Amino acid sequence: MIVDIHTHTFPERIAAAALRKMQGQCHTALFTGATEPELTASMRRAGIDRSVILPVSTNPQHVVKVNDASLRINECTEETGLISFGCMHPDYDDVDGELGRIAKAGIRGIKLHPVYQRCDIDDPRSLRILRAAADHGLSVIIHAGYDVGYPGETQALPEKIARALEAVGPVRMILAHMGGWRCWEEAARLLGGSGVYIDTAFSLGPMHPIGDGFYNTPESLARMDAEAFTRQVRAFGADHVLFGTDSPWEDQVTEVQAIRALPLTGTEQDAILGGNACRLLGL
């Protein structure tokens, strides 16, 4: 089974407008229209069995509504192949109650985006989410490192993630973007071997810039080549690496092929492409 742990969709009525706004911020190409039917079609082309949708709440008032939408997506998993995580916002009042509700309903994890939510991952508001998620057996996938659309923002740097881990103790944590986007060496040094998982999303090979945005310089577009990517796998352990594409920002077909082309054993490739996620999520 191949599992994409890191994808995004939007309701069809708002998908086009939402993507225009994000693309204007990020200046990178899109590979689908980020609707559920388009993601399912992309999965079929790529031979992907399950894709995990990661909603982000940028407003505490939207948390319940977003989580209810995630529950509806999960009712159709066998038909669509889509699994949705839930969300939480640092300023939501009843964190424990809401995470308990969605865990009881079968949601397997939540997504936090410290940059979008303007809250450091080691802030007490974030720490209470991590503690509650651990109490309810939820995985927490965190945007880690810098963000292409918000240069210079530091809410999710590896040193802050390390402090958060020290503060909260055991929590099933997945660090997106190979542990810390564009601060990979620091992530390996501070977090490698800590037991956290990392995902491969938006980290391997060149980016796909569009327009004349101010990110479009050789330095700002640099991601890991195969050699650096493989070193990062070794730093965290192939059994703690999860395949993710960040669809619609990357093409699922190409990303599966890129993992298969890495200088890893077939067993390691299979674990990254799905075995680890199946074990982690109980698929």
Secondary structure, DSSP 4 states (H G I P E B T S, - for coil): --EEEEE----TTTHHHHHHHHHHHH-B--SS---HHHHHHHHHHHT-SEEEE----SSGGGHHHHHHHHHHHHTTHHHH-EEE-EE--TT-S-HHHHHHHHHHTT--EEEE-TTTTT--TTSHHHHHHHHHHHHTT-EEEE--B--TTSTT--TT-HHHHHHHHHHH-S--EEETTTTSBT-HHHHHHHHTTSS-EEE-TT-BS---B-TT-TT-STTTT--B-HHHHHHHHHHH-GGGEE----BTSS-HHHHHHHHHTSSS-HHHHHIIIIIHHHHHHT-
